[in-house]
Amino acid sequence: MSGAGKTVAVQRLEDLGYFCIDNLPPILLSKFLDLIEQSSGSLRKVAVVIDLRGREFFSSLFGALDQLEAHHGIDYQILYLDASDQTLVRRYKETRRRHPLSPDGTPLDGIVQERKLLEEIKGRAHHILNTSVLKPSELKDKISSLFTFFDAAELAITFMSFGFKHGVPIDADLVFDVRFLPNPHYVDTLRPKTGQSNEVSHYVMKWAETKQFLVKLVDMLAFLLPQYHKEGKTQLVVAIGCTGGKHRSVAIAEYLNEYFDEERSRVFHRDIQKGG
């Protein structure tokens, strides 16, 4: 149904790694099936959005679905998004949009027509989600529970080191300042090296304040990461800053990346080549 949450659903499917096509005319569904077959497996997860904006082609939908049914190499499911008439009317009034089936009438007139047109496809749906009382984050959670088949739904974490003198990263979700730690920059033998070297890393990690800080930081992140994931976040940038972004922040970011499983996290050193 128009206004039932299609945009939120598509965004979540994209986050889950699906290749999404919005408003594909049903008559082209069989052609797209040919493209999937020719992709040699590169298109493994696909979401096609079909709504009444393409109503002049809507009658061909069931023939295309029958073709999909007969195709043994593709497993497909129909997700039908619905909401109460009252909810849909309220959403149309809030957005000041016109219903596609009632451009010159009331939203309710269009909603009634749309329900009749979509009655059969709703009957063939594998999943029906009523979004009347769902928040966007709750709809995203339901989409994830239905269509998470691979690891793409896991929270992707980036541990970024940076130097405050080069500016705080604008894309950071969390920022931690480690300028209180002893600075290898003032050790002549360590100054030319970076936090990726064993010598600098050992120097940064040997202090009692570093060890205490890491215990507290790891405990905080271990609590926060599942909470972010639960709220539907798919990417998190944790920024660690020191003065120049070459020694302390690099060593701490490398430690965190190793601690939180390099398979689902990555490390990025923004300012490592700019000097300490």
Phi, psi and chi 1 to 4 in degrees:
 res  aa     phi    psi   chi1   chi2   chi3   chi4
   1 MET       -  138.0  -68.1  -69.4  -68.6      -
   2 SER   -62.1  128.4  -57.4      -      -      -
   3 GLY    91.3    5.3      -      -      -      -
   4 ALA   -91.2    1.2      -      -      -      -
   5 GLY   115.6   23.1      -      -      -      -
   6 LYS   -59.0  -44.0  178.5 -157.3   67.1  177.2
   7 THR   -61.0  -44.5  -60.7      -      -      -
   8 VAL   -63.0  -42.3  172.9      -      -      -
   9 ALA   -62.7  -44.0      -      -      -      -
  10 VAL   -63.6  -42.2  169.2      -      -      -
  11 GLN   -59.6  -40.8  -70.2  172.2  -12.2      -
  12 ARG   -69.5  -40.7 -170.9   52.5  170.5  162.8
  13 LEU   -64.0  -37.3  -72.6  166.8      -      -
  14 GLU   -63.0  -40.8  -72.7  177.2  -20.8      -
  15 ASP   -61.4  -31.2  -69.4  -19.9      -      -
  16 LEU   -82.3    2.1  -65.6  174.3      -      -
  17 GLY    94.3   13.5      -      -      -      -
  18 TYR   -83.3  142.6  -77.8   78.9      -      -
  19 PHE   -84.7  112.5  179.7   78.7      -      -
  20 CYS  -107.0  136.1  -63.3      -      -      -
  21 ILE  -122.7  120.8  -61.6  179.7      -      -
  22 ASP   -96.1  136.3 -168.1    2.6      -      -
  23 ASN    58.1   49.7 -165.1   29.0      -      -
  24 LEU   -79.7  124.0 -179.6   73.7      -      -
  25 PRO   -58.8  129.5  -23.8   34.4      -      -
  26 PRO   -53.7  -29.7  -26.4   35.0      -      -
  27 ILE   -64.2  -20.2 -162.2  171.6      -      -
  28 LEU   -95.0    0.2  -62.7  179.4      -      -
  29 LEU   -62.4  -40.5 -167.2   56.6      -      -
  30 SER   -66.8  -35.6   59.8      -      -      -
  31 LYS   -64.9  -39.5  -62.7  -66.5 -176.8 -177.4
  32 PHE   -67.2  -32.5 -175.3   63.7      -      -
  33 LEU   -59.8  -39.2  176.7   59.2      -      -
  34 ASP   -62.8  -39.6  -65.8  -23.4      -      -
  35 LEU   -64.8  -38.5  -68.8  177.5      -      -
  36 ILE   -61.9  -43.3  -66.0  175.9      -      -
  37 GLU   -64.9  -32.5  -67.9  177.3  -33.9      -
  38 GLN   -82.7   -6.5  -64.9  169.1   15.7      -
  39 SER   -79.6   -5.1   70.9      -      -      -
  40 SER    56.1   37.9  -59.0      -      -      -
  41 GLY    90.3   -3.8      -      -      -      -
  42 SER   -72.0  -26.6   60.8      -      -      -
  43 LEU  -100.0   85.5  -69.5  177.0      -      -
  44 ARG   -93.6  -29.8  -62.1  176.6   59.7 -165.8
  45 LYS  -129.2  116.1  -62.0 -165.9  -63.9  179.4
  46 VAL  -131.1  138.2  176.0      -      -      -
  47 ALA  -124.6  124.0      -      -      -      -
  48 VAL  -112.4  124.8  175.9      -      -      -
  49 VAL   -98.5  124.5 -178.7      -      -      -
  50 ILE  -127.4  121.3  -63.4  174.2      -      -
  51 ASP  -136.0 -174.4   60.2   26.7      -      -
  52 LEU   -77.7    1.7  -74.7  179.5      -      -
  53 ARG   -64.9  -25.4  -75.7  177.3  -66.1  169.4
  54 GLY  -103.9   38.7      -      -      -      -
  55 ARG   -64.4  -22.5   56.1 -172.7  178.1  -85.3
  56 GLU   -67.5  -18.4   63.2  -88.1   19.5      -
  57 PHE  -107.6    2.7  -56.6  112.9      -      -
  58 PHE   -63.9  -29.8 -154.6   67.5      -      -
  59 SER   -64.5  -21.4   59.6      -      -      -
  60 SER   -84.1   -3.7   61.6      -      -      -
  61 LEU   -61.5  -44.0  174.1   60.4      -      -
  62 PHE   -69.8  -32.2  -61.2  105.8      -      -
  63 GLY   -64.6  -40.3      -      -      -      -
  64 ALA   -66.0  -38.3      -      -      -      -
  65 LEU   -66.6  -37.2  -69.3  177.4      -      -
  66 ASP   -62.3  -37.7  -69.2  -21.6      -      -
  67 GLN   -65.6  -40.5 -176.1  179.0   -6.5      -
  68 LEU   -63.1  -39.7  -87.6  175.6      -      -
  69 GLU   -60.3  -36.1 -160.7   76.7   53.3      -
  70 ALA   -82.0   -8.7      -      -      -      -
  71 HIS   -90.6  111.8 -163.3  -73.6      -      -
  72 HIS   -76.2  -15.6  -60.3  -64.6      -      -
  73 GLY   -88.0   -3.4      -      -      -      -
  74 ILE  -126.6  127.4  -67.7 -178.6      -      -
  75 ASP  -102.7  117.9  177.3   27.0      -      -
  76 TYR  -124.4  154.5   84.8   93.5      -      -
  77 GLN  -137.5  147.8  -63.0 -176.2   47.2      -
  78 ILE  -104.0  123.9  -61.6  173.8      -      -
  79 LEU  -105.3  122.2  168.0   65.0      -      -
  80 TYR  -110.1  122.1 -175.6   89.3      -      -
  81 LEU   -97.2  128.2  -63.3  177.7      -      -
  82 ASP  -133.3  166.8 -158.8   -3.8      -      -
  83 ALA  -162.9  160.7      -      -      -      -
  84 SER   -67.5  156.2   68.4      -      -      -
  85 ASP   -56.8  -42.5  -69.7   -6.4      -      -
  86 GLN   -61.2  -43.0 -177.5  178.8    5.9      -
  87 THR   -65.4  -44.0  -60.3      -      -      -
  88 LEU   -64.0  -41.4  -65.9  174.2      -      -
  89 VAL   -61.6  -44.7  169.0      -      -      -
  90 ARG   -61.4  -41.9  174.1  175.2   52.5   79.7
  91 ARG   -65.8  -38.7  -70.3  174.1 -178.9  173.5
  92 TYR   -65.5  -37.9  -91.3  101.3      -      -
  93 LYS   -68.7  -36.8  -72.3 -175.3  176.4  -64.5
  94 GLU   -67.3  -38.0  -71.2  173.7  -10.2      -
  95 THR   -90.3  -11.6   60.5      -      -      -
  96 ARG    59.8   28.9  -62.4 -175.9  178.9  179.7
  97 ARG   -89.3  157.4  -66.6  173.9   54.4 -140.1
  98 ARG   -97.2  143.2  -64.5 -179.5  176.0 -179.4
  99 HIS   -71.1  136.1 -166.5  -78.4      -      -
 100 PRO   -60.5  -24.2   18.1  -31.0      -      -
 101 LEU   -95.5   -4.3  -67.3 -176.0      -      -
 102 SER  -143.2   61.9 -176.7      -      -      -
 103 PRO   -63.3  -27.4   23.7  -33.5      -      -
 104 ASP  -111.7    1.2  -59.6  -41.8      -      -
 105 GLY  -114.0 -158.0      -      -      -      -
 106 THR   -86.8  154.7   67.1      -      -      -
 107 PRO   -56.1  -37.3  -25.9   34.9      -      -
 108 LEU   -63.4  -36.8 -175.4   57.7      -      -
 109 ASP   -58.4  -45.2  -68.6  -23.7      -      -
 110 GLY   -66.4  -38.3      -      -      -      -
 111 ILE   -63.6  -42.5  -68.8  167.8      -      -
 112 VAL   -62.2  -44.8  171.1      -      -      -
 113 GLN   -62.5  -41.9  -67.3 -177.8   57.3      -
 114 GLU   -64.4  -40.1 -172.8  175.0   15.9      -
 115 ARG   -59.9  -40.5  -73.7 -156.5 -175.0  -79.6
 116 LYS   -65.5  -42.8  -68.4  179.2  179.7  178.2
 117 LEU   -67.2  -32.5  -72.7  170.4      -      -
 118 LEU   -95.8    3.3  -63.7 -178.9      -      -
 119 GLU   -57.6  -44.5 -172.9  175.4   16.6      -
 120 GLU   -70.0  -42.4 -174.7  173.9   -8.2      -
 121 ILE   -66.5  -32.8 -169.5   66.9      -      -
 122 LYS   -64.0  -37.0 -176.8  177.8 -178.5  179.0
 123 GLY   -66.7  -24.9      -      -      -      -
 124 ARG   -93.6   -3.2  -66.2 -179.4   61.1  158.7
 125 ALA   -68.4  142.1      -      -      -      -
 126 HIS   -82.7  -30.2  -59.7   85.4      -      -
 127 HIS  -136.4  134.1  -51.0  -76.0      -      -
 128 ILE  -123.2  120.0  -60.5  174.0      -      -
 129 LEU  -112.1  119.8  -68.6 -177.7      -      -
 130 ASN   -92.9  116.2 -169.8  -52.4      -      -
 131 THR   -97.2   12.2   66.6      -      -      -
 132 SER   -54.7  -42.5  -60.6      -      -      -
 133 VAL  -112.9   14.9  -63.4      -      -      -
 134 LEU   -94.0  134.3  -65.7 -179.0      -      -
 135 LYS   -75.2  157.5  -61.5  176.7 -178.6  177.4
 136 PRO   -53.2  -40.3  -29.2   35.8      -      -
 137 SER   -65.7  -34.6   60.5      -      -      -
 138 GLU   -71.3  -37.6  -66.7  171.8  -28.8      -
 139 LEU   -63.9  -41.4  175.0   55.4      -      -
 140 LYS   -60.2  -40.8  -72.0 -178.1  177.5 -179.1
 141 ASP   -62.1  -41.2  -73.4  -17.1      -      -
 142 LYS   -67.3  -40.2  -71.5 -175.3  176.0  -66.9
 143 ILE   -60.4  -43.7  -63.6  -68.9      -      -
 144 SER   -61.3  -43.7  -64.0      -      -      -
 145 SER   -66.1  -29.0   65.1      -      -      -
 146 LEU   -83.6  -35.3  -72.0  173.5      -      -
 147 PHE  -126.4   26.4  -60.7  106.1      -      -
 148 THR   -95.1  107.3  -61.2      -      -      -
 149 PHE  -117.4  -14.6  -54.6  110.9      -      -
 150 PHE  -128.8 -178.7  -59.4   93.9      -      -
 151 ASP   -78.0   -0.3  -66.0  -24.8      -      -
 152 ALA   -62.3  -19.3      -      -      -      -
 153 ALA   -78.5  -11.0      -      -      -      -
 154 GLU   -69.2  153.3  -68.4 -172.5   -1.1      -
 155 LEU   -72.6  119.5  178.4   65.4      -      -
 156 ALA   -87.3  122.5      -      -      -      -
 157 ILE  -112.0  133.1  -50.1  161.9      -      -
 158 THR  -116.2  122.0  -62.3      -      -      -
 159 PHE   -96.6  112.1  -67.0  105.4      -      -
 160 MET  -111.1  126.6  176.9 -166.9  -60.8      -
 161 SER   -93.7  149.7   68.6      -      -      -
 162 PHE  -158.2  165.6   72.9   95.7      -      -
 163 GLY  -108.2  130.3      -      -      -      -
 164 PHE   -60.9  -30.4  -83.6   96.7      -      -
 165 LYS   -71.7  -11.1   72.1  178.3 -175.5  179.3
 166 HIS  -103.1    3.0  -56.2  -63.7      -      -
 167 GLY   100.4  147.5      -      -      -      -
 168 VAL   -77.6  134.6  176.8      -      -      -
 169 PRO   -58.6  130.4  -19.2   30.0      -      -
 170 ILE   -75.3  -16.8   62.1  173.2      -      -
 171 ASP  -100.4   13.0   54.1  -13.6      -      -
 172 ALA   -79.3  138.2      -      -      -      -
 173 ASP   -90.4  -38.7  -63.4  -66.7      -      -
 174 LEU  -129.7  138.4  -60.4  170.7      -      -
 175 VAL  -126.6  128.9  177.8      -      -      -
 176 PHE  -124.4  134.2  -63.4   94.8      -      -
 177 ASP  -100.6  117.9 -175.3   -8.4      -      -
 178 VAL  -111.1   24.3  -63.3      -      -      -
 179 ARG   -70.6   -8.8  -73.3  176.3  -68.0 -175.5
 180 PHE   -79.0  -12.8   66.1   92.4      -      -
 181 LEU   -79.9  150.7  -61.6  177.2      -      -
 182 PRO   -53.9  138.5  -27.4   35.5      -      -
 183 ASN  -100.3  117.4 -166.2  -12.7      -      -
 184 PRO   -63.5  -16.1  -19.1   31.8      -      -
 185 HIS   -57.3  -28.5  176.4   78.0      -      -
 186 TYR   -91.4    7.2  -62.5  109.7      -      -
 187 VAL  -103.8  115.2  179.7      -      -      -
 188 ASP   -54.6  -41.6  -68.7  -19.8      -      -
 189 THR   -72.9  -20.1   57.0      -      -      -
 190 LEU   -98.5  -21.0  -61.1 -179.5      -      -
 191 ARG   -54.3  -43.2 -172.9  178.0  -57.0  121.8
 192 PRO   -72.9  -15.9   -7.1   20.0      -      -
 193 LYS   -88.0  175.6  -58.0  178.4 -175.7  -65.5
 194 THR  -120.9  173.1   73.2      -      -      -
 195 GLY   -66.4   -8.3      -      -      -      -
 196 GLN   -80.6  -15.5  -69.7  178.4  -50.5      -
 197 SER   -81.2  149.9   69.4      -      -      -
 198 ASN   -63.0  -36.3  -69.3  -28.9      -      -
 199 GLU   -64.7  -47.7  -61.9   91.6  -25.2      -
 200 VAL   -67.8  -42.6  171.9      -      -      -
 201 SER   -59.7  -44.3  178.7      -      -      -
 202 HIS   -62.5  -40.8  175.6   72.8      -      -
 203 TYR   -62.7  -44.6  179.8   88.3      -      -
 204 VAL   -67.3  -39.3  172.8      -      -      -
 205 MET   -82.2  -14.1  -61.1  -63.9  175.3      -
 206 LYS   -78.2  -15.7   71.7  177.5 -177.8  178.3
 207 TRP   -81.1  146.9  -54.2   98.9      -      -
 208 ALA   -61.7  -37.9      -      -      -      -
 209 GLU   -67.5  -31.8   52.5  -97.7   55.3      -
 210 THR   -66.5  -45.8  -55.3      -      -      -
 211 LYS   -62.9  -42.1  -64.3  175.3 -177.5  177.4
 212 GLN   -67.4  -40.8 -173.3  176.0    6.7      -
 213 PHE   -60.9  -44.4  169.4   70.1      -      -
 214 LEU   -66.6  -37.0  -73.6  175.1      -      -
 215 VAL   -60.6  -45.3  169.0      -      -      -
 216 LYS   -70.3  -40.3  -66.2  178.4 -179.8  -65.0
 217 LEU   -67.8  -44.1  179.4   57.4      -      -
 218 VAL   -62.5  -41.0  164.4      -      -      -
 219 ASP   -62.9  -42.2 -176.9   59.7      -      -
 220 MET   -64.2  -46.3  178.5 -170.8  -66.6      -
 221 LEU   -66.3  -37.5  -68.8  175.1      -      -
 222 ALA   -61.2  -31.0      -      -      -      -
 223 PHE   -78.9  -43.3  168.4   75.7      -      -
 224 LEU   -72.5  -39.6  -72.0  176.0      -      -
 225 LEU   -58.4  -47.5  -64.1 -179.0      -      -
 226 PRO   -64.5  -29.8   -5.9    9.3      -      -
 227 GLN   -68.7  -42.3  -53.4  -53.5  -44.5      -
 228 TYR   -61.9  -43.3  -78.8  120.0      -      -
 229 HIS   -63.8  -40.5 -169.6 -147.1      -      -
 230 LYS   -61.1  -33.7 -178.9 -179.7  177.4 -179.2
 231 GLU   -82.0    2.8  -76.1  -59.0  -52.8      -
 232 GLY    96.3    6.0      -      -      -      -
 233 LYS   -75.6  136.0 -163.1  168.2 -177.1   62.6
 234 THR  -109.5  -17.2   57.3      -      -      -
 235 GLN  -135.9  139.7  -60.7 -178.0   51.1      -
 236 LEU  -139.0  128.4 -172.2   75.6      -      -
 237 VAL  -108.4  115.5  177.7      -      -      -
 238 VAL  -104.2  112.7 -179.8      -      -      -
 239 ALA  -100.1  133.1      -      -      -      -
 240 ILE  -116.5  120.2  -47.5  -65.8      -      -
 241 GLY  -117.5  138.5      -      -      -      -
 242 CYS  -125.1 -163.3   61.4      -      -      -
 243 THR   -66.6  -54.8  -56.8      -      -      -
 244 GLY  -108.5  -12.5      -      -      -      -
 245 GLY    80.0   27.1      -      -      -      -
 246 LYS  -117.2  -33.7 -178.6  177.9  179.4 -179.4
 247 HIS  -113.6  -77.7  -62.3  118.1      -      -
 248 ARG   -63.4  -49.4  -67.4  166.4  -68.9 -178.9
 249 SER   -63.4  -36.1   61.4      -      -      -
 250 VAL   -65.2  -46.0  171.4      -      -      -
 251 ALA   -63.4  -41.6      -      -      -      -
 252 ILE   -67.8  -42.1  -61.9  -62.3      -      -
 253 ALA   -62.8  -40.7      -      -      -      -
 254 GLU   -63.2  -41.1  -71.6  -76.6  -12.6      -
 255 TYR   -62.1  -46.8  173.2   87.0      -      -
 256 LEU   -65.1  -39.0  -67.9  172.2      -      -
 257 ASN   -62.0  -40.6 -176.2   53.1      -      -
 258 GLU   -70.6  -39.0 -177.3  176.5   -8.6      -
 259 TYR   -66.6  -41.4 -176.2   92.1      -      -
 260 PHE   -93.7   25.2  -78.0   97.8      -      -
 261 ASP    76.6  101.8 -175.5   -1.3      -      -
 262 GLU   -61.8  -16.5  -66.0  177.1    0.4      -
 263 GLU   -70.9  -28.6  -69.5 -173.5    2.4      -
 264 ARG  -113.9    1.8   68.4  166.3 -177.2  157.4
 265 SER  -130.1  165.0   67.2      -      -      -
 266 ARG  -143.0  161.7   72.9 -178.0 -171.9  104.2
 267 VAL  -119.5  140.9   66.3      -      -      -
 268 PHE  -138.3  125.3  171.5   63.3      -      -
 269 HIS  -107.1   97.3  -56.2  -58.9      -      -
 270 ARG   -65.9  -40.8 -167.9 -167.7   70.2  175.2
 271 ASP  -116.9   18.1  -58.2  -36.6      -      -
 272 ILE   -61.0  -27.6 -164.8  170.6      -      -
 273 GLN   -95.2    2.9  -58.7  -60.7  -30.9      -
 274 LYS   -93.8   -6.0  -64.3  179.5 -178.4  177.6
 275 GLY   109.4  159.5      -      -      -      -
 276 GLY   -96.8      -      -      -      -      -
